[in-house]
Amino acid sequence: MITLYGIPNCDTVKRARAWLDAHDVGYAFHDFKKQGVPPAALAAWVADVGWETLVNRKGTTWRQLDAAVRDGVVDAASASEALRAHPSLVKRPVVEWPGGVTVGFDEAAFSARLRR
Protein backbone atom coordinates (compact mmCIF):
# COMPACT_ATOMS: atom_id res chain seq x y z
CA MET A 1 0.00 0.00 0.00
CA ILE A 2 1.21 3.49 -0.83
CA THR A 3 0.89 6.24 1.75
CA LEU A 4 1.10 9.88 0.70
CA TYR A 5 1.89 12.33 3.49
CA GLY A 6 1.24 16.02 3.15
CA ILE A 7 -1.12 18.93 3.55
CA PRO A 8 -4.32 18.94 1.48
CA ASN A 9 -4.06 22.55 0.29
CA CYS A 10 -0.40 22.24 -0.82
CA ASP A 11 -0.20 22.62 -4.62
CA THR A 12 2.51 19.97 -4.94
CA VAL A 13 0.48 17.52 -2.88
CA LYS A 14 -2.56 18.27 -5.05
CA ARG A 15 -0.53 17.52 -8.21
CA ALA A 16 0.80 14.28 -6.74
CA ARG A 17 -2.67 13.14 -5.69
CA ALA A 18 -4.11 14.04 -9.09
CA TRP A 19 -1.33 12.07 -10.81
CA LEU A 20 -1.93 9.01 -8.64
CA ASP A 21 -5.69 9.26 -9.22
CA ALA A 22 -5.21 9.65 -13.00
CA HIS A 23 -3.06 6.51 -13.02
CA ASP A 24 -5.56 4.55 -10.88
CA VAL A 25 -3.04 4.10 -8.09
CA GLY A 26 -4.61 3.48 -4.71
CA TYR A 27 -3.08 5.24 -1.74
CA ALA A 28 -3.81 6.33 1.80
CA PHE A 29 -3.50 10.04 2.58
CA HIS A 30 -1.97 11.19 5.87
CA ASP A 31 -2.73 14.83 6.67
CA PHE A 32 0.16 16.42 8.58
CA LYS A 33 -2.09 19.24 9.82
CA LYS A 34 -4.65 16.90 11.38
CA GLN A 35 -2.54 13.85 12.20
CA GLY A 36 0.95 15.25 12.74
CA VAL A 37 4.21 13.68 11.68
CA PRO A 38 4.42 10.05 12.84
CA PRO A 39 7.69 9.65 14.80
CA ALA A 40 8.42 6.11 13.56
CA ALA A 41 7.78 7.08 9.94
CA LEU A 42 9.94 10.20 10.33
CA ALA A 43 12.82 8.10 11.66
CA ALA A 44 12.50 5.77 8.66
CA TRP A 45 12.42 8.70 6.22
CA VAL A 46 15.52 10.25 7.78
CA ALA A 47 17.30 6.91 7.46
CA ASP A 48 16.14 6.48 3.85
CA VAL A 49 16.50 9.96 2.30
CA GLY A 50 18.33 12.02 4.94
CA TRP A 51 17.13 14.88 7.10
CA GLU A 52 18.43 17.50 4.66
CA THR A 53 15.98 16.29 2.01
CA LEU A 54 13.02 16.42 4.39
CA VAL A 55 13.50 19.97 5.70
CA ASN A 56 11.86 22.49 3.38
CA ARG A 57 14.13 25.50 3.73
CA LYS A 58 12.41 27.34 0.87
CA GLY A 59 8.95 27.51 2.39
CA THR A 60 7.12 30.09 4.44
CA THR A 61 7.26 27.97 7.59
CA TRP A 62 11.08 27.93 7.55
CA ARG A 63 11.27 31.69 7.00
CA GLN A 64 8.85 32.32 9.85
CA LEU A 65 10.79 30.24 12.37
CA ASP A 66 12.82 32.05 14.97
CA ALA A 67 16.44 32.36 13.83
CA ALA A 68 17.60 30.35 16.84
CA VAL A 69 15.35 27.46 15.82
CA ARG A 70 16.58 27.62 12.21
CA ASP A 71 20.21 27.77 13.34
CA GLY A 72 19.59 24.80 15.64
CA VAL A 73 18.64 22.46 12.79
CA VAL A 74 22.05 20.91 12.26
CA ASP A 75 21.62 17.14 12.36
CA ALA A 76 19.05 14.34 12.19
CA ALA A 77 17.97 14.72 15.82
CA SER A 78 17.45 18.49 15.70
CA ALA A 79 15.77 18.28 12.29
CA SER A 80 13.42 15.55 13.49
CA GLU A 81 12.46 17.65 16.50
CA ALA A 82 11.73 20.67 14.29
CA LEU A 83 9.74 18.59 11.79
CA ARG A 84 7.57 17.09 14.52
CA ALA A 85 6.98 20.51 16.08
CA HIS A 86 6.27 22.19 12.72
CA PRO A 87 4.68 19.66 10.31
CA SER A 88 4.49 22.29 7.54
CA LEU A 89 8.29 22.28 7.55
CA VAL A 90 8.34 18.83 5.92
CA LYS A 91 9.00 18.99 2.18
CA ARG A 92 5.92 17.59 0.50
CA PRO A 93 4.69 15.16 -0.42
CA VAL A 94 6.46 12.32 1.29
CA VAL A 95 5.36 9.08 -0.35
CA GLU A 96 6.01 5.67 1.14
CA TRP A 97 6.18 3.16 -1.70
CA PRO A 98 6.82 -0.54 -1.40
CA GLY A 99 10.59 -0.55 -1.06
CA GLY A 100 11.29 3.11 -0.39
CA VAL A 101 10.37 6.74 0.00
CA THR A 102 10.22 9.73 -2.31
CA VAL A 103 10.06 13.38 -1.28
CA GLY A 104 8.45 15.94 -3.56
CA PHE A 105 6.55 15.25 -6.76
CA ASP A 106 8.27 14.15 -9.94
CA GLU A 107 6.27 12.32 -12.60
CA ALA A 108 9.28 10.30 -13.77
CA ALA A 109 10.10 9.18 -10.24
CA PHE A 110 6.48 8.22 -9.59
CA SER A 111 6.32 6.28 -12.88
CA ALA A 112 9.57 4.48 -12.05
CA ARG A 113 8.17 3.45 -8.65
CA LEU A 114 5.10 1.95 -10.30
CA ARG A 115 7.24 -0.14 -12.66
CA ARG A 116 9.11 -1.80 -9.78
N, C-alpha and C positions, 0 to 999 in steps of 0.2 A: 504494500500500500504506500502511496506517495502522500506525504504531508507537506503542505505549503504553509509557511509561517509568514505573517506580515500584518499589515494594517489595511483594512478594507478600502479606505479612501486614498491610499498611495497609488499614484498613476502606474508605477512599475509593477506593483502587485496586481492591479487591474489588468494590465497587458499580459502578465504571466497567466492569470486565471482565464482570461479570454482565449489565450493560445491553447491551454490545456483543454478547455471546453470544446474549442473548434476541432481538436484532434481526438475527441472522445476519450480523454484520459481521466479516469476517476482519481480523486484526491480528497483528502480531509484538509480543511482550512483551520488554522490555529490563529486566532486574533490576539496579537500582542497587547492591544489596549485592554481587552476584556479578560484575557487569561494569563497575561504576563509571559515572561521568558522562562521556560522550564529549565531548572538548573542542570538536570542530567543531560538534556538535549544540548544545552549550551556548552557543557564540558566536552561532549562528543564533537560538536562543531569546531570548537577551538582546537581539538586534537586533529581533526580532519583538514580544516582549511586555514587555521591560524587566527589568532585574535585580531591581527592587523586587517584581515579581510572583512571581518565582521563589524568593525567599528566604522560607522559612516561619518567621516570627518568633514564631509562636504555639505551635510544637511543643517537645517535650522536648529535642531536639537543640540548638536555639537557647538554651534556658534553661541547658543544661549546658555551653555553651561558656564559656571564660574571658572575663571582661569585656573584656579588651584585644582579643580576637579579635572579639567582638561590636561593640565601638566602632570597630574597624578596617574594618568593612563599610560603606563610604561611597560607592562608585561601582561601575561595571560590572567593572572589573579586580579590585578587592578582593572583590566578591561572587563573581565567577567562581572565584577562588582558594579561597574558603571552601566553595563548592558542590562543587568537585572534591575537596577534602580531606575533606569531610563530606557524602557523598551523601544522608544522611537529612535534610539541611537543605533539600533541594529540595522545594518545594510539589508535592504529587502529586495525581493523575497529570499528567504532561506527555504530551500526545498530539500527534503530528505527523500532520496530515491533509494530503491534497492541497491545497496552497494556503495552509497556515498551521498555527498551533500554538494549542492551548488548554492552560490550566493549571487543575487542579482538575476536579471532576466536576459537571456541570450538565446534566440531561437535555435541556433546551431547546437549549442550545448544541450538544450532541452531535447532536440531531435536525436542527438547522439545518445543521450540517456535512454530514450525509448527503444533504440536499436540494440541495446545490451541485453 
